Structure formats: structure tokens, C-alpha cells
Amino acid sequence: MSPIEIEPGRLFVGGRWREAADGARTEVIDPSRGTVVTTVAEAGAADVDAAVRAAREAFDAGTWSGLSGRERGRILYRVAELIRENADELARLESLDVGKPISLCHAVDITNAANDYEHFAALAHSLDGAVRDTPMNALAYTKREPLGVVAAITPFNFPLILAGSKIGPALAAGNTVVHKPADETPLSALYMAGLLRKAGVPDGVVNVVTGTGPVAGDALLRHRGVDKVAFTGSTAIGRHVAATAGEALKPVTMELGGNAANLVFEDADLEKAVGAIIKAFVFNTGQFCMGGPRLLVARPVYATLLGILADAVPGVPVGDPRDPGTVVGPMAGEKHLKKVEEYVELARKEGGRIVCGGERLDLDGGFYYKPTVIADLSNDSRVVQEEIFGPVLTVQPFDTEDEAVELANSTPYGLASGVQTTNLARAHRVADRLQAGIVWVNDWAMLDPAVPFGGVKDSGYGREYGPEALDAYTKVKSVVVSLD
């Protein structure tokens, strides 16, 4: 199959397509073949400044913030419609850019992105205040107002969804946005800029600057014209984001790394649990911050479950993401593949037993790695404690419920967790004790824009989705009117 090529991308600033001020460009790689598919403009500080200024002018002019919530919602509903109407092209771009299986792009990325905009469209006209009862001879009430210019910085693994989870609530609340997608995966962000404009979002309200984190991202973080930062990415970079934004006292929400545990008790329905276990660690080729790369199993069923996984995991279809039958595609880039290889080699050195997988897959020159299951690692192993971000599962036994909870909570992360059990009391009891922003029971990755998610500990703070998300994109103003 011949390599796919698409038109070069440009920056989207103030409603216009433009080249970077210095003419710089960067390559976009198809991870399924390791080939160049196009180039995009590489923004510098001057380009970021132009984008922030465009967003500020649009906000101050009130072309978006001055609309009623119902009017904003009507346009956001149209965005959702356009995503569905252009589903094939968006899925093609996302698959080409990230290496996602095309079937996954349609079922998850396109569906959820459209649902995100619909959800926040419905919330756009629900922003209200409250009258407060006081002993003063006055009418006291509150208003919720937009913050201003929002910097949305998104990662490589779910470009379309994670952009919508920030741009959606920002626009619903009346803000303007400068979006910097991951330098590896900018294609759907640029396509969405055109759809947002077509839906009726005024010029300057949403701007897209493609470029690197150290240059474009840092310039955006430090820009005095930015009023709020919404970030998804690694914990290490998240610390830099928080520190940099904190210098200017900018509010930040951040969804960071994860290393979730999936707890399987002896009373679990193993047939059902195996489906949740495999989905938890191979979904999106393991490049999922809310994935479940740590499996904790009650000792009475430990050997049995390991045997089931040894038989089932090698049968998961790995291959060309454009094949509708593929479940696991390539890693998003060569550096991500090498990171997984290094961790698996480290597992061998730390005494881990490779139950299945444990090597890259040579296919079409792409960045493929076989889904891997590793047993016999101690809990203080780096492979257990650190975020691998690939299709790798570690398996550990436990003897008691208390031990299971202690092991689950033993890493610095706290984004997601899972419980596989048929005991309803245990499900609630354990969920209460797990240090995680979301807990799934008897499944994994059940997500909907009505349900908030976010992390604790090193997995960040703030919540995306749900009505709670709007809290991060608004400020409260109190008005007290004397009645004397």
C-alpha cells in the first residue's frame, strides 16, 4: 500500500490561515509506516503572540462572550452536527496521525467528540447565579462570568477528544481559546478549526497554533494575555506548566499521568473480567492515561487468570490501523516504542516473567509492539510503579481486601481504578477506599461527557466533563445592591 499524503497545514489565527512568521515547518509522521505524510507550520513566540492577541480582541469585542448562552449553545450543537457529517475524514486524519485503528476512531473518538460539544451546548445556557439571603438591607446575588482567553494544551493520544473536552466548556462559558495540539498529532486540530468556523464561531474566538512544547507551548504559558490554562499531558511536564502559570497567578486545570490498578476478587465473573482487563491495557495501544496497566488478582484465582490471559492476549488483532479488523495499532511514534522496549527489558532485569508478548512486531516499518503480560515483579519495581504508556500489563497477587487496596494506592498516581467483583457491598466498599478520580466496576473506560473525571495526587487536579467542568472556565462575581 502506497504512503498517504495530505496537504500541508498552516496556523489558524484570527479566522485566517497563515504560515509561521519565520516560515518554519515540521514533519508529521504516519506511525503505521514511519513515513512522512505532510508538514505543518511550526509556530514561534511571535505566532503565539498573534494568536493570543486575536483571542483577546475577540473576547473584548464581545462577539462570543456577548452572545446569550442559548445562542452559544446553538452554534456548539452545529459543531457536533458537523463532526458527525465529517466523521469519515476526521477518522482518517486521527488514524493516520496517531495510528489508531479506524474502527476505534469512529466508535470512540468521533462519537465522543460530537457528544462533548452537544453536552456543553446544553450547559451553555445553564450558567446562572444565586440570590443570597443576608441580614443586610440589600439584594445580594452572584453571577458567573467567563475568564477571558484560555490556553488549551493537548497531548498526542486522543487529539480530537481532549481538544473538545477543553474547547467545549471554554466556549460554552463565553471564553476565547488558543489551542496548541501536540506537535506529533496536529491534523484533527487544524481540521476542527475549519469546522468551528463553518459552524458559526466568530473569527478570533478559536485559534490553533501548531508547534513544539518548549517553544510554542512555553510562549503560550508565559503570555500575559492568557487568563487560564487547561493542560493534559505527563506529570513531569504538568509540574512545569503549574510552576510557569503560577508565576502569573493563572488558574490551571491539569489531567496528568496515570498508572491505574484493576482489582480482581475471587468472586469476580472471570469471563467478563478478562474482557475488561484486556480492554484496560490495550485500548489505544496502551496510550491511555486512564488505562489499567496494573492487574491485582486474588490469590485463589491468580494462576487461573494468568493462564487465561496467556491464551487470550496473543489473539488480540494487531496491525494496520486502516484495517477495520485491527484492535491494536502502532505506538504513536518511535520514541514511544523505544520507551516501552526499555521498560520491558527493565522488567526482565528486575526478575519479571514475560507471560506473552515482550517484543516489537515487524510490520510495514511501523512502530508496533506486541501486547505484553508480565508476572512475578515486586511492588517496588519501577515497571510497576511508573507509567509505561504502552500495551504492557503487570500482574500481582493479593491475599486480602486490605492488601489489594494498599497495593492499588501504592503508586504516586490517582487518575482511575477498577474493581471486578460480583459482591455489591465489596464494590462500594473498595471504591470508597481507592485513591482515584474515577472508579469503574465490572468494566473499564466507561466514559460520558456527563460524568466528570480527573486526578488526585500526581495525576493532577480539576475536573473535565460534567457540569463541574464549567467551574474551571468561569469566575464568580458578587453584586450587593443597597435597598436604602
N, C-alpha and C positions, 0 to 999 in steps of 0.2 A: 504494500500500500504506500503510495507516494506521500511525502510530508504535506501537511496542510499549511497554507499561508493565509493571513488576513491582512487587511490594510493597517498601515502604521497608525498608532494612536497619538493624540495630542492632548494638551491640558484643556480643561473646561473652566473658564474663568469669566464671570460676569455675563454668562449666557452665550459666550463665544468660544470657538475652538482656536487654540493658539499654540505655537511652538514655545519651547523653553526660551527664556531670554538669551541664553548663551548658545542655543541650538543643540544642547546635549541630548543624546538619546541612549536608551538601554535596551538590551535584547530580552524578549520573552521566550522561554523555552517550553516545548512540549515534553513533559516528564515521561510520557509513554515511549518516546523515541530519542530523547536527548537532543532534539533538533530545534533550531530557531524558527519560530512561526511568524514573528513580527518584531518591530521595535516600537517603543513608546517614548514620549518626551520625558526627560529627566529634569524635574523641577529643581531650581536652586532657591536661595533665600529671596531673590527679587521676585520670583514667580509666586512664592508663598505670600509675600507681602501684597502682591497684586490681588491674589485670591481673598485674603483677609479684608483688604480694603473694599473689594467688591461686595463681600458679605456684610460688612459694616454699613456701607452705603444703602444696601437693600434693606437692612434692618431699620436704620434710622429713617428711611423714606416711608416705612410702614406698608410697603407693597405686599408684604406677607403678614407681619405681625399686626397690621391694621385691619386685616380681614377678620370676620367673625369666625369662631371655632367651627361653625357649621359650614362656612364657605371653605375653610381649610380642609375640613373632613371630606367635602365633596371632591376636591382635587385629589386627595390621597386615595379615595375609593377608585378614582380613574387610574391612578398609578397601579393599583392592584390589578385592574382590568387589563392594562397594557402589559403587565408582566405575564399574565396568562395568555394573552394574544401573541406574545413574542416568546413563548415558552421554548420552542424548538431552538431558536437562535441563542437564547440565554443558556440553555442546557449545553449546547455545542461549545459555547465560549467557556463555560465553567469546567466542562470536562477536559477541553483542550488545555486550559490554563493550569488546573490543579491536578489533573489526572484522575478525577472522579469517574466512576462508571456512569455512563449516560443514563442508565435506569435510575441510579441514585439521584442524579441531578434533577430528573423530572419528579420523582416521588418525594424527595426531601427538600432540596434547595429551592426549586421553583415554587413548589406548593407552599413552603413555609414563608418564603419572601413575600408572596402575594398575601398570605394570611396576616403577616406582620403589618403591612400597610393598611389592610382592612381593619385590623384590630385598633390601630392608633387613629385611623379615620373616625371610628366610632367614639373614641375617647376625646377627640379634639374639641367637641362642644360640651364636654362634661367638666371642664375646668371651672370650678366655682370657688367662692369663698364662704365665709360663715359670719353671721351676726353673733357677737359675744355679749353675754349678759354681764354687766359690771354695775357697781354701786354709783358710778359717776352719772351725772345728769348729761349723758351724751349717748350718741349712737356710735357703737364701735363695731367695725366689720373688717374682714380681711379680703384681700384679692390675691390671686395667683397670676404672676406675670412672667413672660419669657425672659431668659437670662441675657440673650444677645447673640453673639457669634459662638458657635460650637465647633470645636475641632474634633472630628471623628477619625480615629486612627485604628485601622482594622488589620487582621492577620491574614495569612495565606490559606488557611484550611477551609474556611467557609466564607469566601469573599462576599457573596451575594446576601446571605442570611445575616451575617454580622454587620454588614453595612446598613441593612434595613432595620436592625434592632437598635440602631443609634439614630439614623436619619429619620426614621418614622416618628419616634417620640419627640425628637427635636423639632420637627416641622409641625407636629400636632400642637405643640405648646406655643408655636409662633416664632421660634428661633430661625436663624440662618446658619448655614453649615459650610465648612471647608472639610472635605473628605480626602484623607490620604490613605489609599489602599496599600497593601503590602507590595513591595517592589517586584516580587516574584509573580504576583497574580492580579494584575490591574485591569484585565479585559472587561469583566462584567461591570466594574465600577464606571468605566467610560461609557459603556452601552447604556447603563441606567441613567447617566446624566442626560442623555438624549431622550429617554422615556419620561423622565421627570419634567423636562421642558415641554414635551409634547402633551403631557397631562395638564399643563397649565401653571406649573410652578414658575413664578416670575424670575427674570434674569437676575443673577447675583445671589439668589436665595440658596442654591446648592452649587458648590464649586468643587472640582476634582483636580487634585494635583498629584501626579504620579512621580515617584522618585524614591530615594533611599531614606531609611530612618535617620542615619547620622546627619544628613543634610536637610532634606525637606521636612522630615518628622521633627527634628530638633528645632528648626526655624519656626515651625508651627507651634510647638510647645512654648517657645520663648516669646512669641509675638504678643505685644501688649494689647493688640486689638482682639485677642481671643478671650472670651469670658468663661468658657468651660471646656474641659477636655473629657472625652469619652474614649477609653482605650481598652482593647483586647489584645493580649499577647503574653509573652513569657513573664514569669515573676521577676527575673533579673532586669528586663527592660522596664517592667512596671515600676520597680523601685526608682529607676532614673526618671521616669515620667512623673511620678509623685513628687520627687525632690525638685525637679525643674519647675513644674507647675506651682509647687508650694512657694517658690521664691516670689511669685507674683500673687500669692494667695488665691489662685484659681481653683474652683471646685473641680474635683476629678472623680469619675467613676471608673473602676477597672475590674475587668474579669481576666484573671491571670491563670497560671498553670494549675494542673490538677494531677492527681495520682490516686484515683478512686478505688476503694475496695468493694468487692462484691462478695457478700457473705452467704454461704450456702449451708443451711442447717440440715440435720439428719432427716427431718420430716419433709424436706422440700420435694416437690414433684420434679424428679431429675430430668425427665424428658423435656419438660417445659423450661427448666433451669438451664439446660445446655444451650438452648436457643438464645436465651438472654445472655449467657456467658460469652458465646461466640460473637454475638452482635456487639457486646460491650467492648471487645478488644480489637475487632477487625473493622468496625464501622469507620468509613472514611480512611481506610488503611491505617487505623490506629491514631490518625492525626486529629484527635478529638479531645479537647480539654476536659470534657465530661465523660470520657471513656472509662472503662473499667479494667485497667491492666493488672490489678492485684486481685487474685481469687483466693478467698479464705474458705476452707471446707471443713466441716465437722469430721472428726477422725473416722467415725464408723462408715462414712461413705467416701472417704478420701481416695482410696485405691480404685474403687469402682468408677468414680468420676474421672480420675486421671486416665483410666483405660478408655472410657467413652470419648474423651477429648482426643486421645491419641489416634483413635479411629476416625473421628468426625472432622477435625480441623484440616487435615491434608486434603479433604474432599471439597473444601470451600473454593469456588471458582476464582482463580487469579488470572488476570490477563488484560487484554486491550480494553481500555475504558469505553471505547466506542462499540464494543460487542454487548448487545442487550443482556447476554447471559452472565457477564462478569459481575462479581460481587466485590472483589478487592482489586483495585488498580495499583498503579505505581505510587511510590512516595512522591511528594510534590517537587523534589529537587535532589540533586546529587549529594548536597551536604546533609540532607535529612536521612538519606540512605546510609551514608557513612556513619552518622551518629548511631543508628540502630545497630549496624555491624559492630561498632565499638562496644556497645552495651552488651550484646550477646557474647562477644569474646570475653568481656569482663565477667559475665556470669559463669563462663567455663572456668576462668581462673579462680572465682570465688567458690567453686565446688558445685555449681548448678548442674542439673541433669537436663539435657535437651530432650524433651519428650517427643517433639516433632518440629520440623522446620529448622531454623538455625542457620540459614544461608540465603544469599540473594538468588533471584531467579533470572536467568539469562534469557531475555525476550526483547527483540526488536531494538536493542540498545537503550531500553528504558531503565528506570530506577525502581526495579521491583524487588520485594523481599517476601519470602515465604512466611505466612502466619506461623508464629513460633510459641510453643508452650515450654516453660522451664520449671522444674521442680527442685526441691532439696536446697534451696537458698535460705540462709538465716535472715531474720527480720532486719538485722542491721546491715545487710548487703546494700551496696549503692544501687544495684539493679532494682531492688525492692523499694528503696526509699526515694529515688529520684524519678523525675518524669522522663520517660523514654520517647514518647510521642511517635510510636510506630506499632506495627501489629505483633506485639510481644506480650505474653501473659505469664506472670509468675503465679505459682500455686503453693499455698502453705496450709498445713492442717491446724486445727484448734480443738481443744477438749471441752471448753465451757463457753457459755454465752458471754461471760465477763471477759474471757481471754479474746474472744472474737472481736468484741468492741474495742478492747485495748489495742489489738493489732491494727484494726481499721483506723483508729485515731492516732496511730504512732508516727505518721509522716507529717511534714510541715504543711501539707495541703489540706484543703477542705472545700472542694467545689461540689462533688457529687458522691453518692454512695448507693449501694443496693443491698436488698435483703431478699433471699429466696427461702420461703417457708410457707407451710400451709397452716401454721398456728397464728391466728389473727392477733391474739394477745401479744405474742412474741414480736410480730411485725411492728406493732405500735410501740412496744417497749424498747426495742432495739433502735427504731427510727428516732425516738426521742433522745437517745444517747449518742448517736453518731454526729460527729462534728463536720457537718456538710450543709451547703446551701440548698441542696435538693436530694431527696432520698426516693429511689424507686423500689417498689415491692413487686416481686414476681415478674419483672420485665426490666428493660433498660431503654434509656433515651426516649422516653415518652415526653414529648415537648409540645407546648402550645403557647402562642403569644399571650394567652390569658393567665398563664402560670409564671410567676416571677422566678428568676434564677440568678445566682451569683455566688460568690465565695465567702469563706471565712479563713482566718489565718493567712497563709501565704498565697491563697487563691484570690485575694482581692477584697473589694468592698463596693457596696452599691448593688442595685438590682436592675436587671434588664427584664423586659416583658412585664405583663400585668399592669394594672393602674399604678402600681408602685414606681414604675419606670418614669412616669411623668414628674414625680417629685424631684428627680435629679435634673430636670430641664426647666424648672420654674423657680421663682423666688416669691416669697410671701410678703406682701405689703399690708400694713395695718393702717386703717383710717379711723380717726376718732373725731366725730362732729359734735361740738357743744350744742346743747339744746337750750341754753340760757338765752 
